[in-house]
Amino acid sequence: MSILSELNTLFEAANIPVETGVFSGVPPDEYLVLTPLTDTFAVYGDNKPLADVSEVRISLFSKNNYLQRKNQLVRMLLQADFVITDRRYIGHEDDTGYHHYAIDVAKEYETEEL
């Protein structure tokens, strides 16, 4: 499983519209965009990584009060064993009317045979 597929499954089960990279079509009043940030190998003595650490930025866009949804997302992520590496309010986009809030998460996955 990958971090993107795991996040998509988590948010779809919660009935939150989510896409990767950019939201296509007409966006609803509240939606998520996933942006991959990093894929790193942990360092091992034999130079053969056993784990891949993936990090993704979850951008919440909301025309409503975003705080309740932000808190729900944080609870969901922690319950699903994601590590939250950063949370920040990006700002209000006056041209679209959306509040933009970002949550960066990381998770470790076993490497596949290289």
Buried (B, 14 or more C-beta within 10 A) or exposed (E): EBBBEBBBEBBEEEEBBBBBEEBEEEBEEBBBBBBBBEEEBEEEEEEEBEEBBBBBBBBBBBBEEBEEBBEEBBEBBEEEEBEBBEBEEEEEEEEEEBBBBBBBBBBBBEEEEE
